[in-house]
Amino acid sequence: MNYPVFIFHELVLRFSYINRQVGRYISSTIEGGDILIKTTSGKIAIAQEFLEKQYRDPSGISADQLRELAAGFQAE
């Protein structure tokens, strides 16, 4: 599915509330079935299911899930 770009921006914004180092959204690609989101300061990989949740029902992603995903941020 092609997602509108604002979905990526919203998700990165949610990550940045947890981890200030995340930065701002630049681009995204699909790698090995996951979505790789590139930011101004690094990258973060998320499962496609989380992008779908962010699109359909952002409240379906719990604070714990967001923290776990944000912990996977890799600074460059």
PQR file of N, CA, C, O and H, with PARSE charges and radii, in Angstrom:
ATOM      1  N   MET A   1       0.833  -1.180   0.000 -0.4000 1.5000
ATOM      2  CA  MET A   1       0.000   0.000   0.000 -0.0000 2.0000
ATOM      3  C   MET A   1       0.881   1.249   0.000  0.5500 1.7000
ATOM      4  O   MET A   1       1.921   1.279   0.659 -0.5500 1.4000
ATOM      5  N   ASN A   2       0.479   2.242  -0.713 -0.4000 1.5000
ATOM      6  CA  ASN A   2       1.165   3.528  -0.699 -0.0000 2.0000
ATOM      7  C   ASN A   2       0.548   4.402   0.380  0.5500 1.7000
ATOM      8  O   ASN A   2      -0.638   4.728   0.330 -0.5500 1.4000
ATOM      9  H   ASN A   2      -0.366   2.217  -1.249  0.4000 1.0000
ATOM     10  N   TYR A   3       1.358   4.772   1.346 -0.4000 1.5000
ATOM     11  CA  TYR A   3       0.885   5.593   2.448 -0.0000 2.0000
ATOM     12  C   TYR A   3       1.192   7.055   2.176  0.5500 1.7000
ATOM     13  O   TYR A   3       2.221   7.366   1.576 -0.5500 1.4000
ATOM     14  H   TYR A   3       2.321   4.506   1.387  0.4000 1.0000
ATOM     15  N   PRO A   4       0.319   7.959   2.608 -0.5600 1.5000
ATOM     16  CA  PRO A   4       0.627   9.379   2.471  0.2800 2.0000
ATOM     17  C   PRO A   4       1.832   9.731   3.349  0.5500 1.7000
ATOM     18  O   PRO A   4       2.015   9.157   4.422 -0.5500 1.4000
ATOM     19  N   VAL A   5       2.624  10.650   2.895 -0.4000 1.5000
ATOM     20  CA  VAL A   5       3.872  10.986   3.578 -0.0000 2.0000
ATOM     21  C   VAL A   5       3.632  11.524   4.992  0.5500 1.7000
ATOM     22  O   VAL A   5       4.501  11.389   5.853 -0.5500 1.4000
ATOM     23  H   VAL A   5       2.475  11.116   2.023  0.4000 1.0000
ATOM     24  N   PHE A   6       2.477  12.125   5.241 -0.4000 1.5000
ATOM     25  CA  PHE A   6       2.237  12.656   6.587 -0.0000 2.0000
ATOM     26  C   PHE A   6       2.237  11.553   7.641  0.5500 1.7000
ATOM     27  O   PHE A   6       2.519  11.822   8.808 -0.5500 1.4000
ATOM     28  H   PHE A   6       1.771  12.234   4.542  0.4000 1.0000
ATOM     29  N   ILE A   7       1.925  10.316   7.253 -0.4000 1.5000
ATOM     30  CA  ILE A   7       1.937   9.191   8.201 -0.0000 2.0000
ATOM     31  C   ILE A   7       3.353   8.986   8.748  0.5500 1.7000
ATOM     32  O   ILE A   7       3.535   8.755   9.943 -0.5500 1.4000
ATOM     33  H   ILE A   7       1.695  10.097   6.304  0.4000 1.0000
ATOM     34  N   PHE A   8       4.341   9.070   7.873 -0.4000 1.5000
ATOM     35  CA  PHE A   8       5.735   8.916   8.292 -0.0000 2.0000
ATOM     36  C   PHE A   8       6.153  10.069   9.202  0.5500 1.7000
ATOM     37  O   PHE A   8       6.816   9.860  10.218 -0.5500 1.4000
ATOM     38  H   PHE A   8       4.193   9.257   6.902  0.4000 1.0000
ATOM     39  N   HIS A   9       5.760  11.281   8.830 -0.4000 1.5000
ATOM     40  CA  HIS A   9       6.078  12.450   9.650 -0.0000 2.0000
ATOM     41  C   HIS A   9       5.472  12.311  11.046  0.5500 1.7000
ATOM     42  O   HIS A   9       6.136  12.591  12.044 -0.5500 1.4000
ATOM     43  H   HIS A   9       5.221  11.450   8.005  0.4000 1.0000
ATOM     44  N   GLU A  10       4.213  11.879  11.114 -0.4000 1.5000
ATOM     45  CA  GLU A  10       3.550  11.714  12.413 -0.0000 2.0000
ATOM     46  C   GLU A  10       4.257  10.669  13.270  0.5500 1.7000
ATOM     47  O   GLU A  10       4.465  10.871  14.466 -0.5500 1.4000
ATOM     48  H   GLU A  10       3.673  11.652  10.303  0.4000 1.0000
ATOM     49  N   LEU A  11       4.619   9.562  12.654 -0.4000 1.5000
ATOM     50  CA  LEU A  11       5.276   8.494  13.398 -0.0000 2.0000
ATOM     51  C   LEU A  11       6.639   8.956  13.920  0.5500 1.7000
ATOM     52  O   LEU A  11       6.979   8.696  15.074 -0.5500 1.4000
ATOM     53  H   LEU A  11       4.450   9.397  11.682  0.4000 1.0000
ATOM     54  N   VAL A  12       7.408   9.629  13.091 -0.4000 1.5000
ATOM     55  CA  VAL A  12       8.711  10.144  13.517 -0.0000 2.0000
ATOM     56  C   VAL A  12       8.527  11.172  14.637  0.5500 1.7000
ATOM     57  O   VAL A  12       9.315  11.205  15.583 -0.5500 1.4000
ATOM     58  H   VAL A  12       7.131   9.840  12.154  0.4000 1.0000
ATOM     59  N   LEU A  13       7.515  11.992  14.536 -0.4000 1.5000
ATOM     60  CA  LEU A  13       7.234  12.967  15.585 -0.0000 2.0000
ATOM     61  C   LEU A  13       6.936  12.254  16.907  0.5500 1.7000
ATOM     62  O   LEU A  13       7.413  12.673  17.961 -0.5500 1.4000
ATOM     63  H   LEU A  13       6.875  11.965  13.768  0.4000 1.0000
ATOM     64  N   ARG A  14       6.164  11.202  16.850 -0.4000 1.5000
ATOM     65  CA  ARG A  14       5.852  10.436  18.059 -0.0000 2.0000
ATOM     66  C   ARG A  14       7.122   9.822  18.647  0.5500 1.7000
ATOM     67  O   ARG A  14       7.294   9.797  19.866 -0.5500 1.4000
ATOM     68  H   ARG A  14       5.776  10.862  15.993  0.4000 1.0000
ATOM     69  N   PHE A  15       8.019   9.323  17.775 -0.4000 1.5000
ATOM     70  CA  PHE A  15       9.293   8.767  18.248 -0.0000 2.0000
ATOM     71  C   PHE A  15      10.149   9.855  18.894  0.5500 1.7000
ATOM     72  O   PHE A  15      10.803   9.618  19.910 -0.5500 1.4000
ATOM     73  H   PHE A  15       7.879   9.344  16.785  0.4000 1.0000
ATOM     74  N   SER A  16      10.140  11.045  18.299 -0.4000 1.5000
ATOM     75  CA  SER A  16      11.002  12.115  18.803 -0.0000 2.0000
ATOM     76  C   SER A  16      10.557  12.609  20.177  0.5500 1.7000
ATOM     77  O   SER A  16      11.370  13.167  20.913 -0.5500 1.4000
ATOM     78  H   SER A  16       9.609  11.237  17.474  0.4000 1.0000
ATOM     79  N   TYR A  17       9.288  12.419  20.543 -0.4000 1.5000
ATOM     80  CA  TYR A  17       8.848  12.758  21.898 -0.0000 2.0000
ATOM     81  C   TYR A  17       9.514  11.837  22.918  0.5500 1.7000
ATOM     82  O   TYR A  17       9.722  12.221  24.069 -0.5500 1.4000
ATOM     83  H   TYR A  17       8.627  11.965  19.945  0.4000 1.0000
ATOM     84  N   ILE A  18       9.841  10.639  22.493 -0.4000 1.5000
ATOM     85  CA  ILE A  18      10.471   9.650  23.374 -0.0000 2.0000
ATOM     86  C   ILE A  18      11.989   9.769  23.327  0.5500 1.7000
ATOM     87  O   ILE A  18      12.660   9.684  24.355 -0.5500 1.4000
ATOM     88  H   ILE A  18       9.672  10.327  21.558  0.4000 1.0000
ATOM     89  N   ASN A  19      12.519   9.965  22.134 -0.4000 1.5000
ATOM     90  CA  ASN A  19      13.964  10.035  21.929 -0.0000 2.0000
ATOM     91  C   ASN A  19      14.270  11.266  21.080  0.5500 1.7000
ATOM     92  O   ASN A  19      14.078  11.244  19.865 -0.5500 1.4000
ATOM     93  H   ASN A  19      11.974  10.034  21.298  0.4000 1.0000
ATOM     94  N   ARG A  20      14.738  12.322  21.702 -0.4000 1.5000
ATOM     95  CA  ARG A  20      15.009  13.591  21.014 -0.0000 2.0000
ATOM     96  C   ARG A  20      16.025  13.454  19.875  0.5500 1.7000
ATOM     97  O   ARG A  20      16.043  14.286  18.968 -0.5500 1.4000
ATOM     98  H   ARG A  20      14.894  12.340  22.690  0.4000 1.0000
ATOM     99  N   GLN A  21      16.859  12.430  19.906 -0.4000 1.5000
ATOM    100  CA  GLN A  21      17.877  12.246  18.882 -0.0000 2.0000
ATOM    101  C   GLN A  21      17.309  11.808  17.536  0.5500 1.7000
ATOM    102  O   GLN A  21      18.020  11.850  16.532 -0.5500 1.4000
ATOM    103  H   GLN A  21      16.844  11.754  20.643  0.4000 1.0000
ATOM    104  N   VAL A  22      16.063  11.394  17.491 -0.4000 1.5000
ATOM    105  CA  VAL A  22      15.477  10.858  16.259 -0.0000 2.0000
ATOM    106  C   VAL A  22      15.524  11.869  15.119  0.5500 1.7000
ATOM    107  O   VAL A  22      15.781  11.485  13.978 -0.5500 1.4000
ATOM    108  H   VAL A  22      15.485  11.360  18.306  0.4000 1.0000
ATOM    109  N   GLY A  23      15.291  13.109  15.387 -0.4000 1.5000
ATOM    110  CA  GLY A  23      15.327  14.126  14.337 -0.0000 2.0000
ATOM    111  C   GLY A  23      14.030  14.190  13.550  0.5500 1.7000
ATOM    112  O   GLY A  23      12.970  13.805  14.044 -0.5500 1.4000
ATOM    113  H   GLY A  23      15.083  13.421  16.314  0.4000 1.0000
ATOM    114  N   ARG A  24      14.124  14.682  12.314 -0.4000 1.5000
ATOM    115  CA  ARG A  24      12.945  14.853  11.457 -0.0000 2.0000
ATOM    116  C   ARG A  24      12.985  13.867  10.293  0.5500 1.7000
ATOM    117  O   ARG A  24      14.054  13.415   9.883 -0.5500 1.4000
ATOM    118  H   ARG A  24      14.985  14.994  11.912  0.4000 1.0000
ATOM    119  N   TYR A  25      11.824  13.550   9.778 -0.4000 1.5000
ATOM    120  CA  TYR A  25      11.664  12.608   8.673 -0.0000 2.0000
ATOM    121  C   TYR A  25      12.321  13.130   7.390  0.5500 1.7000
ATOM    122  O   TYR A  25      12.183  14.303   7.041 -0.5500 1.4000
ATOM    123  H   TYR A  25      10.956  13.917  10.112  0.4000 1.0000
ATOM    124  N   ILE A  26      13.035  12.241   6.697 -0.4000 1.5000
ATOM    125  CA  ILE A  26      13.606  12.566   5.383 -0.0000 2.0000
ATOM    126  C   ILE A  26      12.994  11.677   4.304  0.5500 1.7000
ATOM    127  O   ILE A  26      12.456  12.171   3.313 -0.5500 1.4000
ATOM    128  H   ILE A  26      13.147  11.289   6.980  0.4000 1.0000
ATOM    129  N   SER A  27      13.081  10.339   4.506 -0.4000 1.5000
ATOM    130  CA  SER A  27      12.594   9.416   3.474 -0.0000 2.0000
ATOM    131  C   SER A  27      12.340   8.045   4.091  0.5500 1.7000
ATOM    132  O   SER A  27      12.645   7.800   5.258 -0.5500 1.4000
ATOM    133  H   SER A  27      13.517   9.938   5.311  0.4000 1.0000
ATOM    134  N   SER A  28      11.769   7.156   3.271 -0.4000 1.5000
ATOM    135  CA  SER A  28      11.537   5.787   3.727 -0.0000 2.0000
ATOM    136  C   SER A  28      11.689   4.817   2.565  0.5500 1.7000
ATOM    137  O   SER A  28      11.449   5.158   1.406 -0.5500 1.4000
ATOM    138  H   SER A  28      11.521   7.355   2.323  0.4000 1.0000
ATOM    139  N   THR A  29      12.092   3.609   2.906 -0.4000 1.5000
ATOM    140  CA  THR A  29      12.214   2.525   1.932 -0.0000 2.0000
ATOM    141  C   THR A  29      11.758   1.233   2.606  0.5500 1.7000
ATOM    142  O   THR A  29      11.605   1.171   3.826 -0.5500 1.4000
ATOM    143  H   THR A  29      12.286   3.333   3.847  0.4000 1.0000
ATOM    144  N   ILE A  30      11.546   0.212   1.792 -0.4000 1.5000
ATOM    145  CA  ILE A  30      11.205  -1.107   2.326 -0.0000 2.0000
ATOM    146  C   ILE A  30      12.450  -1.977   2.238  0.5500 1.7000
ATOM    147  O   ILE A  30      13.055  -2.107   1.173 -0.5500 1.4000
ATOM    148  H   ILE A  30      11.670   0.263   0.801  0.4000 1.0000
ATOM    149  N   GLU A  31      12.827  -2.570   3.361 -0.4000 1.5000
ATOM    150  CA  GLU A  31      13.990  -3.454   3.418 -0.0000 2.0000
ATOM    151  C   GLU A  31      13.613  -4.708   4.184  0.5500 1.7000
ATOM    152  O   GLU A  31      13.293  -4.644   5.371 -0.5500 1.4000
ATOM    153  H   GLU A  31      12.335  -2.465   4.226  0.4000 1.0000
ATOM    154  N   GLY A  32      13.651  -5.837   3.516 -0.4000 1.5000
ATOM    155  CA  GLY A  32      13.360  -7.113   4.171 -0.0000 2.0000
ATOM    156  C   GLY A  32      11.973  -7.175   4.777  0.5500 1.7000
ATOM    157  O   GLY A  32      11.782  -7.838   5.796 -0.5500 1.4000
ATOM    158  H   GLY A  32      13.912  -5.889   2.552  0.4000 1.0000
ATOM    159  N   GLY A  33      11.007  -6.510   4.184 -0.4000 1.5000
ATOM    160  CA  GLY A  33       9.649  -6.527   4.689 -0.0000 2.0000
ATOM    161  C   GLY A  33       9.351  -5.459   5.723  0.5500 1.7000
ATOM    162  O   GLY A  33       8.188  -5.208   6.037 -0.5500 1.4000
ATOM    163  H   GLY A  33      11.162  -5.971   3.356  0.4000 1.0000
ATOM    164  N   ASP A  34      10.393  -4.826   6.257 -0.4000 1.5000
ATOM    165  CA  ASP A  34      10.209  -3.740   7.218 -0.0000 2.0000
ATOM    166  C   ASP A  34      10.338  -2.399   6.505  0.5500 1.7000
ATOM    167  O   ASP A  34      10.873  -2.312   5.400 -0.5500 1.4000
ATOM    168  H   ASP A  34      11.337  -5.030   6.001  0.4000 1.0000
ATOM    169  N   ILE A  35       9.845  -1.378   7.149 -0.4000 1.5000
ATOM    170  CA  ILE A  35       9.967  -0.020   6.639 -0.0000 2.0000
ATOM    171  C   ILE A  35      11.182   0.614   7.311  0.5500 1.7000
ATOM    172  O   ILE A  35      11.268   0.647   8.539 -0.5500 1.4000
ATOM    173  H   ILE A  35       9.410  -1.449   8.046  0.4000 1.0000
ATOM    174  N   LEU A  36      12.108   1.111   6.518 -0.4000 1.5000
ATOM    175  CA  LEU A  36      13.274   1.801   7.043 -0.0000 2.0000
ATOM    176  C   LEU A  36      13.045   3.298   6.853  0.5500 1.7000
ATOM    177  O   LEU A  36      12.961   3.790   5.728 -0.5500 1.4000
ATOM    178  H   LEU A  36      12.037   1.084   5.521  0.4000 1.0000
ATOM    179  N   ILE A  37      12.946   4.003   7.963 -0.4000 1.5000
ATOM    180  CA  ILE A  37      12.693   5.438   7.936 -0.0000 2.0000
ATOM    181  C   ILE A  37      14.005   6.161   8.203  0.5500 1.7000
ATOM    182  O   ILE A  37      14.649   5.953   9.231 -0.5500 1.4000
ATOM    183  H   ILE A  37      13.014   3.603   8.877  0.4000 1.0000
ATOM    184  N   LYS A  38      14.387   7.013   7.262 -0.4000 1.5000
ATOM    185  CA  LYS A  38      15.598   7.817   7.408 -0.0000 2.0000
ATOM    186  C   LYS A  38      15.196   9.173   7.964  0.5500 1.7000
ATOM    187  O   LYS A  38      14.231   9.788   7.509 -0.5500 1.4000
ATOM    188  H   LYS A  38      13.863   7.182   6.427  0.4000 1.0000
ATOM    189  N   THR A  39      15.950   9.627   8.953 -0.4000 1.5000
ATOM    190  CA  THR A  39      15.691  10.921   9.565 -0.0000 2.0000
ATOM    191  C   THR A  39      16.931  11.807   9.418  0.5500 1.7000
ATOM    192  O   THR A  39      17.947  11.381   8.869 -0.5500 1.4000
ATOM    193  H   THR A  39      16.734   9.127   9.322  0.4000 1.0000
ATOM    194  N   THR A  40      16.836  13.015   9.905 -0.4000 1.5000
ATOM    195  CA  THR A  40      17.951  13.946   9.813 -0.0000 2.0000
ATOM    196  C   THR A  40      19.155  13.514  10.638  0.5500 1.7000
ATOM    197  O   THR A  40      20.258  14.025  10.443 -0.5500 1.4000
ATOM    198  H   THR A  40      16.011  13.361  10.351  0.4000 1.0000
ATOM    199  N   SER A  41      18.950  12.569  11.563 -0.4000 1.5000
ATOM    200  CA  SER A  41      20.073  12.157  12.409 -0.0000 2.0000
ATOM    201  C   SER A  41      20.315  10.654  12.452  0.5500 1.7000
ATOM    202  O   SER A  41      21.169  10.193  13.210 -0.5500 1.4000
ATOM    203  H   SER A  41      18.055  12.153  11.721  0.4000 1.0000
ATOM    204  N   GLY A  42      19.581   9.880  11.655 -0.4000 1.5000
ATOM    205  CA  GLY A  42      19.794   8.440  11.663 -0.0000 2.0000
ATOM    206  C   GLY A  42      18.693   7.695  10.951  0.5500 1.7000
ATOM    207  O   GLY A  42      18.122   8.182   9.975 -0.5500 1.4000
ATOM    208  H   GLY A  42      18.887  10.255  11.040  0.4000 1.0000
ATOM    209  N   LYS A  43      18.396   6.492  11.456 -0.4000 1.5000
ATOM    210  CA  LYS A  43      17.363   5.669  10.828 -0.0000 2.0000
ATOM    211  C   LYS A  43      16.698   4.793  11.877  0.5500 1.7000
ATOM    212  O   LYS A  43      17.243   4.527  12.948 -0.5500 1.4000
ATOM    213  H   LYS A  43      18.860   6.097  12.248  0.4000 1.0000
ATOM    214  N   ILE A  44      15.497   4.357  11.520 -0.4000 1.5000
ATOM    215  CA  ILE A  44      14.742   3.483  12.415 -0.0000 2.0000
ATOM    216  C   ILE A  44      13.928   2.532  11.547  0.5500 1.7000
ATOM    217  O   ILE A  44      13.285   2.954  10.586 -0.5500 1.4000
ATOM    218  H   ILE A  44      15.054   4.572  10.650  0.4000 1.0000
ATOM    219  N   ALA A  45      13.959   1.253  11.889 -0.4000 1.5000
ATOM    220  CA  ALA A  45      13.209   0.235  11.144 -0.0000 2.0000
ATOM    221  C   ALA A  45      11.956  -0.125  11.938  0.5500 1.7000
ATOM    222  O   ALA A  45      12.003  -0.322  13.152 -0.5500 1.4000
ATOM    223  H   ALA A  45      14.481   0.911  12.670  0.4000 1.0000
ATOM    224  N   ILE A  46      10.849  -0.205  11.227 -0.4000 1.5000
ATOM    225  CA  ILE A  46       9.602  -0.597  11.873 -0.0000 2.0000
ATOM    226  C   ILE A  46       8.894  -1.633  11.004  0.5500 1.7000
ATOM    227  O   ILE A  46       9.063  -1.657   9.785 -0.5500 1.4000
ATOM    228  H   ILE A  46      10.811  -0.045  10.241  0.4000 1.0000
ATOM    229  N   ALA A  47       8.118  -2.468  11.635 -0.4000 1.5000
ATOM    230  CA  ALA A  47       7.313  -3.440  10.901 -0.0000 2.0000
ATOM    231  C   ALA A  47       6.183  -2.700  10.190  0.5500 1.7000
ATOM    232  O   ALA A  47       5.676  -1.689  10.678 -0.5500 1.4000
ATOM    233  H   ALA A  47       7.982  -2.448  12.625  0.4000 1.0000
ATOM    234  N   GLN A  48       5.811  -3.211   9.057 -0.4000 1.5000
ATOM    235  CA  GLN A  48       4.763  -2.583   8.263 -0.0000 2.0000
ATOM    236  C   GLN A  48       3.449  -2.478   9.037  0.5500 1.7000
ATOM    237  O   GLN A  48       2.656  -1.570   8.789 -0.5500 1.4000
ATOM    238  H   GLN A  48       6.222  -4.031   8.660  0.4000 1.0000
ATOM    239  N   GLU A  49       3.219  -3.388   9.957 -0.4000 1.5000
ATOM    240  CA  GLU A  49       1.983  -3.366  10.740 -0.0000 2.0000
ATOM    241  C   GLU A  49       1.854  -2.083  11.562  0.5500 1.7000
ATOM    242  O   GLU A  49       0.744  -1.597  11.778 -0.5500 1.4000
ATOM    243  H   GLU A  49       3.864  -4.125  10.158  0.4000 1.0000
ATOM    244  N   PHE A  50       2.979  -1.531  12.023 -0.4000 1.5000
ATOM    245  CA  PHE A  50       2.921  -0.300  12.809 -0.0000 2.0000
ATOM    246  C   PHE A  50       2.599   0.901  11.936  0.5500 1.7000
ATOM    247  O   PHE A  50       1.915   1.828  12.370 -0.5500 1.4000
ATOM    248  H   PHE A  50       3.881  -1.926  11.848  0.4000 1.0000
ATOM    249  N   LEU A  51       3.087   0.881  10.718 -0.4000 1.5000
ATOM    250  CA  LEU A  51       2.739   1.954   9.785 -0.0000 2.0000
ATOM    251  C   LEU A  51       1.251   1.900   9.473  0.5500 1.7000
ATOM    252  O   LEU A  51       0.587   2.931   9.376 -0.5500 1.4000
ATOM    253  H   LEU A  51       3.642   0.127  10.366  0.4000 1.0000
ATOM    254  N   GLU A  52       0.741   0.695   9.320 -0.4000 1.5000
ATOM    255  CA  GLU A  52      -0.692   0.513   9.066 -0.0000 2.0000
ATOM    256  C   GLU A  52      -1.515   1.012  10.253  0.5500 1.7000
ATOM    257  O   GLU A  52      -2.541   1.668  10.073 -0.5500 1.4000
ATOM    258  H   GLU A  52       1.280  -0.143   9.399  0.4000 1.0000
ATOM    259  N   LYS A  53      -1.054   0.692  11.478 -0.4000 1.5000
ATOM    260  CA  LYS A  53      -1.763   1.167  12.671 -0.0000 2.0000
ATOM    261  C   LYS A  53      -1.733   2.690  12.749  0.5500 1.7000
ATOM    262  O   LYS A  53      -2.737   3.319  13.082 -0.5500 1.4000
ATOM    263  H   LYS A  53      -0.221   0.159  11.624  0.4000 1.0000
ATOM    264  N   GLN A  54      -0.579   3.279  12.442 -0.4000 1.5000
ATOM    265  CA  GLN A  54      -0.470   4.731  12.479 -0.0000 2.0000
ATOM    266  C   GLN A  54      -1.435   5.359  11.476  0.5500 1.7000
ATOM    267  O   GLN A  54      -1.990   6.429  11.725 -0.5500 1.4000
ATOM    268  H   GLN A  54       0.236   2.768  12.172  0.4000 1.0000
ATOM    269  N   TYR A  55      -1.625   4.697  10.359 -0.4000 1.5000
ATOM    270  CA  TYR A  55      -2.522   5.196   9.320 -0.0000 2.0000
ATOM    271  C   TYR A  55      -3.993   5.035   9.707  0.5500 1.7000
ATOM    272  O   TYR A  55      -4.783   5.969   9.571 -0.5500 1.4000
ATOM    273  H   TYR A  55      -1.174   3.828  10.157  0.4000 1.0000
ATOM    274  N   ARG A  56      -4.352   3.855  10.187 -0.4000 1.5000
ATOM    275  CA  ARG A  56      -5.756   3.536  10.473 -0.0000 2.0000
ATOM    276  C   ARG A  56      -6.225   3.971  11.861  0.5500 1.7000
ATOM    277  O   ARG A  56      -7.329   4.489  12.024 -0.5500 1.4000
ATOM    278  H   ARG A  56      -3.710   3.096  10.298  0.4000 1.0000
ATOM    279  N   ASP A  57      -5.363   3.751  12.860 -0.4000 1.5000
ATOM    280  CA  ASP A  57      -5.757   4.040  14.246 -0.0000 2.0000
ATOM    281  C   ASP A  57      -4.504   4.279  15.087  0.5500 1.7000
ATOM    282  O   ASP A  57      -4.021   3.353  15.740 -0.5500 1.4000
ATOM    283  H   ASP A  57      -4.465   3.330  12.728  0.4000 1.0000
ATOM    284  N   PRO A  58      -3.972   5.494  15.084 -0.5600 1.5000
ATOM    285  CA  PRO A  58      -2.737   5.769  15.824  0.2800 2.0000
ATOM    286  C   PRO A  58      -2.809   5.387  17.306  0.5500 1.7000
ATOM    287  O   PRO A  58      -1.794   5.029  17.904 -0.5500 1.4000
ATOM    288  N   SER A  59      -3.987   5.461  17.890 -0.4000 1.5000
ATOM    289  CA  SER A  59      -4.110   5.099  19.307 -0.0000 2.0000
ATOM    290  C   SER A  59      -3.918   3.597  19.526  0.5500 1.7000
ATOM    291  O   SER A  59      -3.786   3.146  20.664 -0.5500 1.4000
ATOM    292  H   SER A  59      -4.811   5.752  17.404  0.4000 1.0000
ATOM    293  N   GLY A  60      -3.903   2.827  18.444 -0.4000 1.5000
ATOM    294  CA  GLY A  60      -3.669   1.384  18.535 -0.0000 2.0000
ATOM    295  C   GLY A  60      -2.214   1.030  18.809  0.5500 1.7000
ATOM    296  O   GLY A  60      -1.893  -0.130  19.066 -0.5500 1.4000
ATOM    297  H   GLY A  60      -4.011   3.193  17.519  0.4000 1.0000
ATOM    298  N   ILE A  61      -1.334   2.025  18.755 -0.4000 1.5000
ATOM    299  CA  ILE A  61       0.074   1.812  19.097 -0.0000 2.0000
ATOM    300  C   ILE A  61       0.256   2.316  20.524  0.5500 1.7000
ATOM    301  O   ILE A  61       0.132   3.511  20.793 -0.5500 1.4000
ATOM    302  H   ILE A  61      -1.594   2.967  18.546  0.4000 1.0000
ATOM    303  N   SER A  62       0.547   1.401  21.424 -0.4000 1.5000
ATOM    304  CA  SER A  62       0.672   1.762  22.838 -0.0000 2.0000
ATOM    305  C   SER A  62       1.956   2.541  23.100  0.5500 1.7000
ATOM    306  O   SER A  62       2.880   2.534  22.287 -0.5500 1.4000
ATOM    307  H   SER A  62       0.647   0.431  21.206  0.4000 1.0000
ATOM    308  N   ALA A  63       1.996   3.202  24.232 -0.4000 1.5000
ATOM    309  CA  ALA A  63       3.195   3.941  24.639 -0.0000 2.0000
ATOM    310  C   ALA A  63       4.384   2.992  24.771  0.5500 1.7000
ATOM    311  O   ALA A  63       5.508   3.350  24.421 -0.5500 1.4000
ATOM    312  H   ALA A  63       1.245   3.208  24.893  0.4000 1.0000
ATOM    313  N   ASP A  64       4.137   1.785  25.275 -0.4000 1.5000
ATOM    314  CA  ASP A  64       5.218   0.793  25.404 -0.0000 2.0000
ATOM    315  C   ASP A  64       5.750   0.389  24.035  0.5500 1.7000
ATOM    316  O   ASP A  64       6.960   0.258  23.856 -0.5500 1.4000
ATOM    317  H   ASP A  64       3.223   1.495  25.560  0.4000 1.0000
ATOM    318  N   GLN A  65       4.856   0.193  23.070 -0.4000 1.5000
ATOM    319  CA  GLN A  65       5.288  -0.149  21.719 -0.0000 2.0000
ATOM    320  C   GLN A  65       6.097   0.987  21.104  0.5500 1.7000
ATOM    321  O   GLN A  65       7.109   0.745  20.447 -0.5500 1.4000
ATOM    322  H   GLN A  65       3.873   0.300  23.216  0.4000 1.0000
ATOM    323  N   LEU A  66       5.658   2.213  21.313 -0.4000 1.5000
ATOM    324  CA  LEU A  66       6.401   3.369  20.794 -0.0000 2.0000
ATOM    325  C   LEU A  66       7.796   3.441  21.405  0.5500 1.7000
ATOM    326  O   LEU A  66       8.774   3.691  20.700 -0.5500 1.4000
ATOM    327  H   LEU A  66       4.836   2.409  21.847  0.4000 1.0000
ATOM    328  N   ARG A  67       7.889   3.223  22.715 -0.4000 1.5000
ATOM    329  CA  ARG A  67       9.197   3.242  23.382 -0.0000 2.0000
ATOM    330  C   ARG A  67      10.099   2.143  22.836  0.5500 1.7000
ATOM    331  O   ARG A  67      11.291   2.358  22.615 -0.5500 1.4000
ATOM    332  H   ARG A  67       7.094   3.020  23.288  0.4000 1.0000
ATOM    333  N   GLU A  68       9.527   0.971  22.623 -0.4000 1.5000
ATOM    334  CA  GLU A  68      10.309  -0.145  22.090 -0.0000 2.0000
ATOM    335  C   GLU A  68      10.809   0.167  20.675  0.5500 1.7000
ATOM    336  O   GLU A  68      11.967  -0.094  20.349 -0.5500 1.4000
ATOM    337  H   GLU A  68       8.559   0.796  22.803  0.4000 1.0000
ATOM    338  N   LEU A  69       9.941   0.718  19.852 -0.4000 1.5000
ATOM    339  CA  LEU A  69      10.338   1.076  18.487 -0.0000 2.0000
ATOM    340  C   LEU A  69      11.379   2.193  18.500  0.5500 1.7000
ATOM    341  O   LEU A  69      12.366   2.126  17.768 -0.5500 1.4000
ATOM    342  H   LEU A  69       9.001   0.930  20.117  0.4000 1.0000
ATOM    343  N   ALA A  70      11.169   3.211  19.318 -0.4000 1.5000
ATOM    344  CA  ALA A  70      12.100   4.332  19.392 -0.0000 2.0000
ATOM    345  C   ALA A  70      13.477   3.891  19.891  0.5500 1.7000
ATOM    346  O   ALA A  70      14.493   4.484  19.530 -0.5500 1.4000
ATOM    347  H   ALA A  70      10.366   3.265  19.913  0.4000 1.0000
ATOM    348  N   ALA A  71      13.503   2.851  20.721 -0.4000 1.5000
ATOM    349  CA  ALA A  71      14.773   2.326  21.218 -0.0000 2.0000
ATOM    350  C   ALA A  71      15.600   1.717  20.090  0.5500 1.7000
ATOM    351  O   ALA A  71      16.815   1.573  20.221 -0.5500 1.4000
ATOM    352  H   ALA A  71      12.678   2.369  21.015  0.4000 1.0000
ATOM    353  N   GLY A  72      14.954   1.360  18.987 -0.4000 1.5000
ATOM    354  CA  GLY A  72      15.657   0.793  17.842 -0.0000 2.0000
ATOM    355  C   GLY A  72      16.283   1.839  16.927  0.5500 1.7000
ATOM    356  O   GLY A  72      16.862   1.497  15.896 -0.5500 1.4000
ATOM    357  H   GLY A  72      13.967   1.477  18.880  0.4000 1.0000
ATOM    358  N   PHE A  73      16.170   3.107  17.297 -0.4000 1.5000
ATOM    359  CA  PHE A  73      16.765   4.180  16.485 -0.0000 2.0000
ATOM    360  C   PHE A  73      18.278   4.032  16.433  0.5500 1.7000
ATOM    361  O   PHE A  73      18.927   3.789  17.450 -0.5500 1.4000
ATOM    362  H   PHE A  73      15.700   3.385  18.134  0.4000 1.0000
ATOM    363  N   GLN A  74      18.828   4.182  15.237 -0.4000 1.5000
ATOM    364  CA  GLN A  74      20.291   4.097  15.038 -0.0000 2.0000
ATOM    365  C   GLN A  74      20.798   5.444  14.542  0.5500 1.7000
ATOM    366  O   GLN A  74      20.510   5.853  13.417 -0.5500 1.4000
ATOM    367  H   GLN A  74      18.301   4.380  14.411  0.4000 1.0000
ATOM    368  N   ALA A  75      21.550   6.124  15.389 -0.4000 1.5000
ATOM    369  CA  ALA A  75      22.120   7.422  15.014 -0.0000 2.0000
ATOM    370  C   ALA A  75      23.209   7.207  13.963  0.5500 1.7000
ATOM    371  O   ALA A  75      23.907   6.192  13.958 -0.5500 1.4000
ATOM    372  H   ALA A  75      21.784   5.792  16.303  0.4000 1.0000
ATOM    373  N   GLU A  76      23.328   8.176  13.091 -0.4000 1.5000
ATOM    374  CA  GLU A  76      24.394   8.101  12.066 -0.0000 2.0000
ATOM    375  C   GLU A  76      25.329   9.274  12.203  0.5500 1.7000
ATOM    376  O   GLU A  76      26.286   9.393  11.438 -0.5500 1.4000
ATOM    377  H   GLU A  76      22.762   9.000  13.095  0.4000 1.0000
TER
END
